[in-house]
Amino acid sequence: MPQNIREIKSGDKDFPKILKEIPSPPKKFSVWSKTGKLPAAEHFLSIVGTRRCSAYGEEILRKLIADLSPYGFGTVSGMAIGIDTIAAHASLENNIPTIAVLGSGLSRGAFYPARNWRLAEEIVDKGGAIISEYENDFKATLWSFPQRKSIHGWNEEST
């Protein structure tokens, strides 16, 4: 089990206000980060994309993220293979805080995709966060991925 996991409930002061505005907000979610808190940024850009991206798509995404670095942006994405993984790598390469939203729990045995475990550790080591609204041992299902997309809308002004 990763260290520094903290549960944030809907009534807690750290629960992002914007999440209360979505149609089915989570009652709670867990944060795996160095501090147990979400990283700070002036703005967050949510990135959702294909698992099979083109070289051009990767190039444009990397350029977009690099161009955001002087403007106080952070990124939010999933941990899926493809655009999500590229967004996380590009954010780390440009020292941009990043949040990865899982469709599984945070435990090593449940973490999906398993091959991105080291990337998750690097995100946490560099000040980002991995979050999940599921129990730590929850294994990903087909319905858990669309559901997690509803909480991609982070905005620092509302946290």
N, C-alpha and C positions, 0 to 999 in steps of 0.2 A: 504494500500500500504506500503510495506517495506520502511524503511528509507535508506539513503545512496545508492541510485541507480544512477549510472552514465552511460551515453551512450558513447561508444567508436566507432568512425567512422574509416573507412579504411584509411583515410588520417592522422589520429591522431598519434602522436609520441608513444602513449601507445598501438597502435594496433599491436598485435604480427605478426612479419614478416612471420612466418611460415604459418599463415592463408592465406597470399597472394599467397602462393605456391600451395594451393589445387585447384582442378578443378573449384569449384563454391564457392569462398570465400564469407562470409557474407559482406554486405556493412557496417554493423554496428552490435553491440551487446550491451546489457546492463549488467552491473556488479552490483550485490548487495553484498556489503562487508562493513566492518567498515570504510574503507578508501576511498571506491569508486574505488579501484585499485585491480588488481589481486595479490594474495599472491606470495611471492618470494620463490624460491627453486632453488637449483643447477640444478636439473633434475625433470621432471614430468613423471610419469608412467600412461599411459592411461589404464583403466580397463573397459572392456565391457564383460558382461556375461549373463547367463540365469536368468530368473525370478524364476525358480524352481530349485535351486541348491541343491546338496546333502550335507549332514553333512560333508563329506570328502572335498568337494569343498570349503565349508565355512572354515573349519579348515586350509586348505592349503593357502587360500587367507589371512586369519588372520595372519598366520605365515609369509608369504611373506611380508606383509605390516609391521609387527613388525620388521622383519629383515632389512628393508630399513631405519628405523629411524636414525641410526647413519651416514648415507651416504648422507644426504642433499636432499632426495627425497620428492616430493609432489605427490599427486595423482589427477587424473582427471577421472570422471565417470559421469554417468547420475544420475537421482534421482529415477529410477525405483525400484520396489520391487525386491528383490533377491540380486544378486551379487553386483549391484550398491549400494544398501543400506548398505550391509555388508562392502563394501570398504570404504564408508563414515564413518561408525561407527568405524571400525578398525583404520582408519587414525586419527580420533579424539582421540581414546584411546591411540594412540602412539605419540600424539602431532606432527603429520605430516600435513602440510598444504594441504587442499583439495579443489578442484574446482568441482562443480556439474553443468553439462550442461543440461538444461531443454529442453523438447520438447513442452513446453508451455510458456506463458508469466510469468512475475514475480509477478503479483498481486495475492493477496490471493484468489480471486474468480476464477482465471484461473489456478493457480498452480496445477501441476499434477505430482505425485499422491498426493491428498489432505492430506492423512494420513502421509506424510513425511514433512509437514510444520514445525513441531517442530524440526525435524532433520536439516532442512534448517536454521532455526534460530540458532541452536547450531553451525553449520558450520560457519556461519557469526560471532557469538559471539566469536568463538575460532580462528578467523583470516583467515578463508577461504573465498570462494566466491561462489555465485550462479550466473550463467550466462545464458542468453538467447538471441538468435538472433531475437526473435519474439517481437511484440508489447506487452506491459505489460498486456493487457487484452485478449491476444490470447489464446484460449482454444486448448488443444492438439488435434491433428488429427492423423490418421494412417500414413500419409506421413511425419509428422513433426518429428517423432522419428528417422527414417533412416537418414533424412537430418541433424539432430543435431550431429549425429555420425561423420560427416566430420570435426567437429571442436574439437574433442577430442584430437588432436595431439599437446598439449601444450609443449613447450620447452623453458625454461628460457633464454637460449642463444639467442633465436630469438625474445624475447619480448623487 
